[in-house]
Amino acid sequence: MAEERSELEERIIIKDQHTKEIDLVNRDPKHINEDVVKVDFEDVIAEPVGTYSFDGVWKSSYTTFTVSKYWCYRLLSAVLGVPLAVVWGFLFALISFCHIWAVVPCIKSYLIEIQCVSRIYSLCIHTFCDPLFEALSKICSNIRVAVRKEI
């Protein structure tokens, strides 16, 4: 009974990942585009003191910039949003597939194989280098350094 309930809960969780409601108000909850796309009129066009255009031109430029940016984005997202979502979905599925079925198994295989090499290397180091360095340390252990300041 408990196993059936656990299996049912897993199915519900898996189903909810694909059919969950999306937030239409906060469309960037993880703030991944916080600094990238916040471009306002003042960030692009600015007139320093002494070189002002006519007030009507400045207001019209502001309105034109803001409205054209808004509608161009909406039209581009309407035309290209779904096809690009398919492309990005395919690309990330491909990356996930390669990672799961190729990269991780290769790394695990490499780690298993390198353990054998590691043991042989460690054995060689302990056999040949340890006695050499012990002998060198005993030779150098009697060296004394004294620093004198001569006037």
Summary of the structure (lengths in Angstrom):
residues: 151
radius of gyration: 33.8
end to end distance: 93.2
largest distance: 93.2
contacts: 245
relative contact order: 0.03
helix: 72%
strand: 0%
